[in-house]
Amino acid sequence: MAASSGSQIPDVANAAVVSDIVVANGWATQAQVDRLAPLAQDGKHLIRALLEQHILGADLIDQLELILQQQAQLPNFRLLKKLGAGGMG
């Protein structure tokens, strides 16, 4: 993902979903996310604010985007963390 564009963030990415993922992964505190709430009309704006405030770097934005894309494929579940990438066997 081009970290500043947010062009591939799925529609499922409302601010609450993004906030839950960021906090659950330990990428930011709830207080940091809450401080950006006035700037975050939706998930895309929250992600942009996290990047612009240097709370998340481009690598974490990429991981966040991956989780959000997987979330879009599993609408009856709420993904918070990626547990692994396989290749163990």
MMTF fields as JSON, N, C-alpha, C and O atoms, coordinates in Angstrom:
{
  "mmtfVersion": "1.0.0",
  "mmtfProducer": "UNKNOWN",
  "numBonds": 355,
  "numAtoms": 356,
  "numGroups": 89,
  "numChains": 1,
  "numModels": 1,
  "chainsPerModel": [1],
  "groupsPerChain": [89],
  "chainIdList": ["A"],
  "bondAtomList": [4, 2, 8, 6, 12, 10, 16, 14, 20, 18, 24, 22, 28, 26, 32, 30, 36, 34, 40, 38, 44, 42, 48, 46, 52, 50, 56, 54, 60, 58, 64, 62, 68, 66, 72, 70, 76, 74, 80, 78, 84, 82, 88, 86, 92, 90, 96, 94, 100, 98, 104, 102, 108, 106, 112, 110, 116, 114, 120, 118, 124, 122, 128, 126, 132, 130, 136, 134, 140, 138, 144, 142, 148, 146, 152, 150, 156, 154, 160, 158, 164, 162, 168, 166, 172, 170, 176, 174, 180, 178, 184, 182, 188, 186, 192, 190, 196, 194, 200, 198, 204, 202, 208, 206, 212, 210, 216, 214, 220, 218, 224, 222, 228, 226, 232, 230, 236, 234, 240, 238, 244, 242, 248, 246, 252, 250, 256, 254, 260, 258, 264, 262, 268, 266, 272, 270, 276, 274, 280, 278, 284, 282, 288, 286, 292, 290, 296, 294, 300, 298, 304, 302, 308, 306, 312, 310, 316, 314, 320, 318, 324, 322, 328, 326, 332, 330, 336, 334, 340, 338, 344, 342, 348, 346, 352, 350],
  "bondOrderList": [1, 1, 1, 1, 1, 1, 1, 1, 1, 1, 1, 1, 1, 1, 1, 1, 1, 1, 1, 1, 1, 1, 1, 1, 1, 1, 1, 1, 1, 1, 1, 1, 1, 1, 1, 1, 1, 1, 1, 1, 1, 1, 1, 1, 1, 1, 1, 1, 1, 1, 1, 1, 1, 1, 1, 1, 1, 1, 1, 1, 1, 1, 1, 1, 1, 1, 1, 1, 1, 1, 1, 1, 1, 1, 1, 1, 1, 1, 1, 1, 1, 1, 1, 1, 1, 1, 1, 1],
  "groupList": [{"groupName": "MET", "atomNameList": ["N", "CA", "C", "O"], "elementList": ["N", "C", "C", "O"], "formalChargeList": [0, 0, 0, 0], "bondAtomList": [1, 0, 2, 1, 3, 2], "bondOrderList": [1, 1, 2], "singleLetterCode": "M", "chemCompType": "L-PEPTIDE LINKING"}, {"groupName": "ALA", "atomNameList": ["N", "CA", "C", "O"], "elementList": ["N", "C", "C", "O"], "formalChargeList": [0, 0, 0, 0], "bondAtomList": [1, 0, 2, 1, 3, 2], "bondOrderList": [1, 1, 2], "singleLetterCode": "A", "chemCompType": "L-PEPTIDE LINKING"}, {"groupName": "SER", "atomNameList": ["N", "CA", "C", "O"], "elementList": ["N", "C", "C", "O"], "formalChargeList": [0, 0, 0, 0], "bondAtomList": [1, 0, 2, 1, 3, 2], "bondOrderList": [1, 1, 2], "singleLetterCode": "S", "chemCompType": "L-PEPTIDE LINKING"}, {"groupName": "GLY", "atomNameList": ["N", "CA", "C", "O"], "elementList": ["N", "C", "C", "O"], "formalChargeList": [0, 0, 0, 0], "bondAtomList": [1, 0, 2, 1, 3, 2], "bondOrderList": [1, 1, 2], "singleLetterCode": "G", "chemCompType": "PEPTIDE LINKING"}, {"groupName": "GLN", "atomNameList": ["N", "CA", "C", "O"], "elementList": ["N", "C", "C", "O"], "formalChargeList": [0, 0, 0, 0], "bondAtomList": [1, 0, 2, 1, 3, 2], "bondOrderList": [1, 1, 2], "singleLetterCode": "Q", "chemCompType": "L-PEPTIDE LINKING"}, {"groupName": "ILE", "atomNameList": ["N", "CA", "C", "O"], "elementList": ["N", "C", "C", "O"], "formalChargeList": [0, 0, 0, 0], "bondAtomList": [1, 0, 2, 1, 3, 2], "bondOrderList": [1, 1, 2], "singleLetterCode": "I", "chemCompType": "L-PEPTIDE LINKING"}, {"groupName": "PRO", "atomNameList": ["N", "CA", "C", "O"], "elementList": ["N", "C", "C", "O"], "formalChargeList": [0, 0, 0, 0], "bondAtomList": [1, 0, 2, 1, 3, 2], "bondOrderList": [1, 1, 2], "singleLetterCode": "P", "chemCompType": "L-PEPTIDE LINKING"}, {"groupName": "ASP", "atomNameList": ["N", "CA", "C", "O"], "elementList": ["N", "C", "C", "O"], "formalChargeList": [0, 0, 0, 0], "bondAtomList": [1, 0, 2, 1, 3, 2], "bondOrderList": [1, 1, 2], "singleLetterCode": "D", "chemCompType": "L-PEPTIDE LINKING"}, {"groupName": "VAL", "atomNameList": ["N", "CA", "C", "O"], "elementList": ["N", "C", "C", "O"], "formalChargeList": [0, 0, 0, 0], "bondAtomList": [1, 0, 2, 1, 3, 2], "bondOrderList": [1, 1, 2], "singleLetterCode": "V", "chemCompType": "L-PEPTIDE LINKING"}, {"groupName": "ASN", "atomNameList": ["N", "CA", "C", "O"], "elementList": ["N", "C", "C", "O"], "formalChargeList": [0, 0, 0, 0], "bondAtomList": [1, 0, 2, 1, 3, 2], "bondOrderList": [1, 1, 2], "singleLetterCode": "N", "chemCompType": "L-PEPTIDE LINKING"}, {"groupName": "TRP", "atomNameList": ["N", "CA", "C", "O"], "elementList": ["N", "C", "C", "O"], "formalChargeList": [0, 0, 0, 0], "bondAtomList": [1, 0, 2, 1, 3, 2], "bondOrderList": [1, 1, 2], "singleLetterCode": "W", "chemCompType": "L-PEPTIDE LINKING"}, {"groupName": "THR", "atomNameList": ["N", "CA", "C", "O"], "elementList": ["N", "C", "C", "O"], "formalChargeList": [0, 0, 0, 0], "bondAtomList": [1, 0, 2, 1, 3, 2], "bondOrderList": [1, 1, 2], "singleLetterCode": "T", "chemCompType": "L-PEPTIDE LINKING"}, {"groupName": "ARG", "atomNameList": ["N", "CA", "C", "O"], "elementList": ["N", "C", "C", "O"], "formalChargeList": [0, 0, 0, 0], "bondAtomList": [1, 0, 2, 1, 3, 2], "bondOrderList": [1, 1, 2], "singleLetterCode": "R", "chemCompType": "L-PEPTIDE LINKING"}, {"groupName": "LEU", "atomNameList": ["N", "CA", "C", "O"], "elementList": ["N", "C", "C", "O"], "formalChargeList": [0, 0, 0, 0], "bondAtomList": [1, 0, 2, 1, 3, 2], "bondOrderList": [1, 1, 2], "singleLetterCode": "L", "chemCompType": "L-PEPTIDE LINKING"}, {"groupName": "LYS", "atomNameList": ["N", "CA", "C", "O"], "elementList": ["N", "C", "C", "O"], "formalChargeList": [0, 0, 0, 0], "bondAtomList": [1, 0, 2, 1, 3, 2], "bondOrderList": [1, 1, 2], "singleLetterCode": "K", "chemCompType": "L-PEPTIDE LINKING"}, {"groupName": "HIS", "atomNameList": ["N", "CA", "C", "O"], "elementList": ["N", "C", "C", "O"], "formalChargeList": [0, 0, 0, 0], "bondAtomList": [1, 0, 2, 1, 3, 2], "bondOrderList": [1, 1, 2], "singleLetterCode": "H", "chemCompType": "L-PEPTIDE LINKING"}, {"groupName": "GLU", "atomNameList": ["N", "CA", "C", "O"], "elementList": ["N", "C", "C", "O"], "formalChargeList": [0, 0, 0, 0], "bondAtomList": [1, 0, 2, 1, 3, 2], "bondOrderList": [1, 1, 2], "singleLetterCode": "E", "chemCompType": "L-PEPTIDE LINKING"}, {"groupName": "PHE", "atomNameList": ["N", "CA", "C", "O"], "elementList": ["N", "C", "C", "O"], "formalChargeList": [0, 0, 0, 0], "bondAtomList": [1, 0, 2, 1, 3, 2], "bondOrderList": [1, 1, 2], "singleLetterCode": "F", "chemCompType": "L-PEPTIDE LINKING"}],
  "groupTypeList": [0, 1, 1, 2, 2, 3, 2, 4, 5, 6, 7, 8, 1, 9, 1, 1, 8, 8, 2, 7, 5, 8, 8, 1, 9, 3, 10, 1, 11, 4, 1, 4, 8, 7, 12, 13, 1, 6, 13, 1, 4, 7, 3, 14, 15, 13, 5, 12, 1, 13, 13, 16, 4, 15, 5, 13, 3, 1, 7, 13, 5, 7, 4, 13, 16, 13, 5, 13, 4, 4, 4, 1, 4, 13, 6, 9, 17, 12, 13, 13, 14, 14, 13, 3, 1, 3, 3, 0, 3],
  "groupIdList": [1, 2, 3, 4, 5, 6, 7, 8, 9, 10, 11, 12, 13, 14, 15, 16, 17, 18, 19, 20, 21, 22, 23, 24, 25, 26, 27, 28, 29, 30, 31, 32, 33, 34, 35, 36, 37, 38, 39, 40, 41, 42, 43, 44, 45, 46, 47, 48, 49, 50, 51, 52, 53, 54, 55, 56, 57, 58, 59, 60, 61, 62, 63, 64, 65, 66, 67, 68, 69, 70, 71, 72, 73, 74, 75, 76, 77, 78, 79, 80, 81, 82, 83, 84, 85, 86, 87, 88, 89],
  "secStructList": [7, 7, 6, 6, 6, 7, 6, 6, 7, 7, 6, 6, 7, 7, 2, 2, 2, 2, 2, 2, 2, 2, 2, 2, 6, 6, 1, 1, 7, 2, 2, 2, 2, 2, 2, 6, 4, 4, 4, 7, 1, 1, 2, 2, 2, 2, 2, 2, 2, 2, 2, 2, 6, 6, 1, 1, 7, 2, 2, 2, 2, 2, 2, 2, 2, 2, 2, 2, 2, 2, 2, 2, 2, 7, 6, 6, 1, 7, 7, 7, 7, 7, 7, 7, 7, 7, 7, 7, 7],
  "xCoordList": [0.842, 0.0, 0.873, 1.891, 0.495, 1.129, 0.601, -0.557, 1.444, 0.997, 0.228, -0.585, 0.447, -0.241, -1.556, -2.325, -1.834, -3.038, -4.277, -5.358, -4.139, -5.297, -6.279, -7.441, -5.837, -6.737, -7.244, -8.265, -6.564, -6.976, -7.64, -7.822, -8.005, -8.67, -10.114, -10.845, -10.541, -11.923, -12.949, -12.627, -14.174, -15.261, -15.553, -16.108, -15.181, -15.431, -14.622, -14.862, -13.672, -12.739, -13.346, -12.959, -14.299, -14.762, -13.744, -12.88, -13.837, -12.838, -12.752, -11.659, -13.866, -13.856, -13.087, -12.337, -13.265, -12.554, -11.058, -10.258, -10.682, -9.267, -8.676, -7.585, -9.381, -8.92, -8.701, -7.67, -9.655, -9.545, -8.32, -7.611, -8.07, -6.93, -5.617, -4.703, -5.521, -4.289, -3.955, -2.803, -4.944, -4.715, -4.432, -3.536, -5.178, -4.987, -3.594, -3.041, -3.027, -1.692, -0.595, 0.589, -0.978, 0.009, 0.75, 1.825, 0.173, 0.821, 0.621, 1.395, -0.393, -0.69, -1.546, -2.184, -1.548, -2.408, -3.801, -3.991, -4.764, -6.128, -6.15, -6.901, -5.333, -5.275, -4.767, -5.273, -3.779, -3.279, -4.354, -4.534, -5.064, -6.121, -7.263, -7.788, -7.645, -8.734, -8.402, -9.286, -7.142, -6.721, -6.943, -7.148, -6.899, -7.081, -8.543, -8.859, -9.423, -10.837, -11.466, -12.239, -11.179, -11.785, -11.369, -12.074, -10.226, -9.746, -10.255, -10.089, -10.874, -11.186, -12.679, -13.411, -13.122, -14.522, -14.811, -15.943, -13.79, -13.912, -12.543, -11.583, -12.46, -11.201, -10.074, -8.929, -10.385, -9.34, -8.737, -7.521, -9.573, -9.064, -8.25, -7.25, -8.679, -7.924, -6.556, -5.549, -6.516, -5.235, -4.323, -3.135, -4.867, -4.075, -3.54, -2.38, -4.374, -3.95, -2.864, -1.903, -2.995, -1.971, -0.638, 0.413, -0.675, 0.536, 1.124, 2.324, 0.283, 0.763, 1.308, 2.212, 0.768, 1.245, 2.428, 2.891, 2.908, 4.049, 3.802, 4.731, 2.56, 2.226, 2.431, 2.941, 2.036, 2.293, 3.174, 3.037, 4.086, 4.912, 4.295, 3.284, 4.898, 4.377, 4.294, 3.374, 5.246, 5.216, 4.009, 3.402, 3.664, 2.481, 1.194, 0.2, 1.2, 0.029, -0.206, -1.35, 0.873, 0.743, 0.137, -0.724, 0.59, 0.036, -1.435, -2.254, -1.756, -3.142, -4.022, -5.132, -3.531, -4.292, -4.555, -5.653, -3.557, -3.721, -4.815, -5.662, -4.795, -5.833, -7.207, -8.179, -7.295, -8.585, -9.088, -10.291, -8.184, -8.594, -9.099, -10.076, -8.428, -8.889, -10.233, -11.096, -10.408, -11.679, -12.821, -13.919, -12.564, -13.591, -14.044, -15.182, -13.161, -13.501, -14.221, -14.782, -14.206, -14.837, -15.787, -15.513, -16.89, -17.75, -18.402, -18.817, -18.505, -19.139, -18.154, -18.523, -16.909, -15.871, -15.204, -15.296, -14.534, -13.789, -12.33, -11.958, -11.501, -10.08, -9.363, -9.6, -8.49, -7.716, -6.22, -5.503, -5.75, -4.323, -4.084, -4.899, -2.966, -2.509, -1.689, -0.732, -2.056, -1.383, -0.151, 0.773, -0.125, 1.017, 0.874, -0.119, 1.885, 1.886, 2.094, 2.381, 1.954, 2.109, 3.582, 4.467, 3.819, 5.178, 5.845, 7.07, 5.082, 5.66, 5.822, 6.409, 5.321, 5.356, 5.991, 6.113],
  "yCoordList": [-1.184, 0.0, 1.227, 1.271, 2.199, 3.495, 4.102, 4.515, 4.154, 4.426, 5.72, 5.838, 6.677, 7.955, 8.033, 8.971, 7.071, 7.187, 6.609, 7.188, 5.478, 4.832, 4.328, 4.08, 4.173, 3.846, 2.415, 2.116, 1.517, 0.125, -0.274, -1.463, 0.693, 0.386, 0.01, 0.81, -1.197, -1.613, -0.766, -0.11, -0.789, -0.029, -0.467, 0.304, -1.706, -2.202, -1.41, -1.515, -0.625, 0.071, 1.331, 2.443, 1.157, 2.329, 2.627, 1.798, 3.777, 4.208, 3.255, 3.026, 2.699, 1.788, 0.511, 0.02, -0.029, -1.244, -0.967, -1.741, 0.14, 0.496, 0.696, 0.202, 1.409, 1.656, 0.352, 0.182, -0.567, -1.849, -2.634, -3.216, -2.653, -3.391, -2.761, -3.466, -1.449, -0.749, -0.958, -1.221, -0.845, -1.009, -2.475, -2.757, -3.406, -4.834, -5.311, -6.2, -4.728, -5.113, -4.366, -4.635, -3.436, -2.688, -1.639, -1.188, -1.249, -0.261, 1.16, 2.057, 1.363, 2.665, 2.41, 1.365, 3.37, 3.252, 3.765, 4.477, 3.392, 3.893, 5.413, 6.079, 5.963, 7.421, 8.11, 9.168, 7.52, 8.1, 8.092, 9.071, 6.984, 6.867, 7.826, 8.492, 7.895, 8.789, 10.248, 11.028, 10.622, 11.998, 12.382, 13.553, 11.393, 11.647, 11.551, 11.809, 11.187, 10.987, 12.186, 11.976, 13.431, 14.554, 14.627, 15.217, 14.027, 14.036, 12.841, 12.785, 11.888, 10.601, 10.446, 9.949, 10.868, 10.689, 9.232, 8.766, 8.524, 7.109, 6.464, 7.113, 5.201, 4.477, 5.031, 5.076, 5.456, 6.011, 7.269, 7.458, 8.128, 9.354, 9.053, 9.718, 8.055, 7.681, 7.143, 7.492, 6.304, 5.755, 6.884, 6.904, 7.802, 8.935, 9.755, 10.169, 9.988, 10.758, 10.011, 10.631, 8.696, 7.913, 7.993, 8.045, 8.003, 8.115, 9.525, 9.687, 10.534, 11.917, 12.329, 13.16, 11.756, 12.071, 11.182, 11.236, 10.37, 9.474, 8.48, 8.075, 8.099, 7.066, 5.696, 4.778, 5.563, 4.349, 4.692, 5.75, 3.773, 3.925, 3.195, 2.507, 3.348, 2.735, 1.217, 0.612, 0.586, -0.869, -1.345, -2.366, -0.604, -0.978, -0.665, -1.375, 0.383, 0.685, -0.472, -0.86, -1.023, -2.171, -3.375, -4.063, -3.627, -4.741, -4.496, -5.413, -3.277, -2.9, -3.105, -3.626, -2.698, -2.878, -4.355, -4.724, -5.203, -6.641, -7.202, -7.976, -6.814, -7.275, -6.792, -7.545, -5.546, -5.007, -5.708, -5.917, -6.071, -6.808, -8.195, -8.68, -8.831, -10.144, -10.024, -10.889, -8.96, -8.708, -8.592, -9.091, -7.943, -7.763, -9.11, -9.245, -10.097, -11.423, -12.29, -13.33, -11.864, -12.629, -11.718, -11.373, -11.336, -10.323, -10.737, -9.867, -12.026, -12.465, -12.578, -13.001, -12.203, -12.286, -10.931, -10.076, -10.745, -9.508, -9.876, -10.391, -9.61, -9.907, -8.762, -7.592, -9.108, -8.084, -8.228, -7.233, -9.477, -9.713, -10.825, -11.735, -10.738, -11.826, -12.738, -12.291, -14.013, -14.931, -15.584, -15.963, -15.717, -16.361, -16.323, -15.833, -16.848, -16.839, -18.214, -18.338, -19.255, -20.606, -20.978, -20.334, -22.015, -22.445, -23.177, -23.29, -23.66, -24.343, -25.846, -26.531, -26.356, -27.812, -28.165, -29.35],
  "zCoordList": [0.0, 0.0, 0.0, 0.691, -0.748, -0.63, 0.653, 0.725, 1.655, 3.017, 3.167, 4.084, 2.32, 2.496, 1.75, 1.96, 0.882, 0.065, 0.731, 0.626, 1.413, 2.008, 0.966, 1.287, -0.278, -1.37, -1.325, -1.944, -0.611, -0.606, 0.7, 0.959, 1.524, 2.782, 2.478, 1.895, 2.863, 2.582, 3.329, 4.32, 2.843, 3.452, 4.886, 5.668, 5.237, 6.587, 7.617, 8.82, 7.137, 8.026, 8.621, 8.261, 9.533, 10.268, 11.36, 11.645, 11.96, 12.938, 14.124, 14.642, 14.563, 15.711, 15.401, 16.244, 14.202, 13.803, 13.749, 14.275, 13.112, 13.014, 14.403, 14.691, 15.257, 16.616, 17.373, 18.023, 17.298, 17.99, 17.525, 18.346, 16.237, 15.686, 16.136, 16.565, 16.039, 16.399, 17.865, 18.209, 18.725, 20.17, 20.509, 21.305, 19.921, 20.213, 19.832, 20.48, 18.789, 18.359, 19.111, 18.909, 19.97, 20.736, 19.926, 20.32, 18.79, 17.931, 18.447, 18.113, 19.241, 19.853, 21.086, 21.213, 21.976, 23.159, 22.815, 21.829, 23.642, 23.437, 23.555, 22.843, 24.449, 24.614, 23.347, 22.974, 22.688, 21.438, 20.368, 19.643, 20.275, 19.268, 19.59, 18.698, 20.86, 21.264, 20.987, 20.632, 21.144, 20.879, 19.41, 19.094, 18.524, 17.094, 16.658, 15.496, 17.567, 17.228, 16.518, 15.583, 16.907, 16.183, 14.706, 13.887, 14.374, 12.989, 12.186, 10.967, 12.879, 12.265, 12.013, 12.869, 10.853, 10.468, 10.126, 10.257, 9.692, 9.351, 9.494, 9.908, 9.155, 9.295, 8.456, 8.904, 7.239, 6.369, 6.967, 6.922, 7.526, 8.135, 9.397, 9.665, 10.167, 11.357, 10.966, 11.582, 9.956, 9.497, 9.018, 9.341, 8.265, 7.776, 8.958, 8.95, 9.963, 11.137, 11.909, 12.365, 12.063, 12.743, 12.026, 12.665, 10.715, 9.915, 10.006, 10.224, 9.84, 9.855, 11.219, 11.297, 12.293, 13.642, 14.046, 15.185, 13.109, 13.33, 14.465, 15.164, 14.634, 15.615, 14.978, 15.62, 13.723, 12.945, 11.761, 11.147, 11.451, 10.262, 9.086, 9.227, 7.948, 6.724, 6.832, 6.282, 7.537, 7.669, 8.476, 8.151, 9.526, 10.315, 9.569, 9.724, 8.767, 7.935, 6.966, 6.728, 6.408, 5.508, 6.233, 5.686, 7.467, 8.243, 8.574, 8.512, 8.921, 9.214, 7.989, 8.096, 6.837, 5.596, 5.335, 4.92, 5.575, 5.371, 6.281, 5.835, 7.545, 8.477, 8.028, 8.092, 7.577, 7.127, 5.866, 5.714, 4.968, 3.768, 4.14, 3.57, 5.098, 5.545, 6.253, 6.104, 7.016, 7.706, 6.695, 6.937, 5.582, 4.554, 3.988, 3.537, 4.013, 3.491, 4.522, 4.178, 5.779, 6.858, 7.639, 8.789, 7.024, 7.637, 8.954, 9.72, 9.239, 10.483, 11.641, 12.736, 11.4, 12.421, 12.577, 11.697, 13.702, 13.946, 14.155, 15.209, 13.146, 13.23, 13.922, 13.62, 14.846, 15.538, 15.292, 15.191, 15.197, 15.021, 14.017, 13.869, 13.339, 12.501, 13.396, 14.028, 13.455, 14.358, 13.733, 14.452, 12.441, 11.8, 10.301, 9.763, 9.634, 8.172, 7.58, 6.389, 8.394, 7.885, 7.727, 8.291, 6.959, 6.692, 7.857, 7.889, 8.786, 9.944, 9.719, 10.557, 8.626, 8.458, 7.246, 6.935]
}
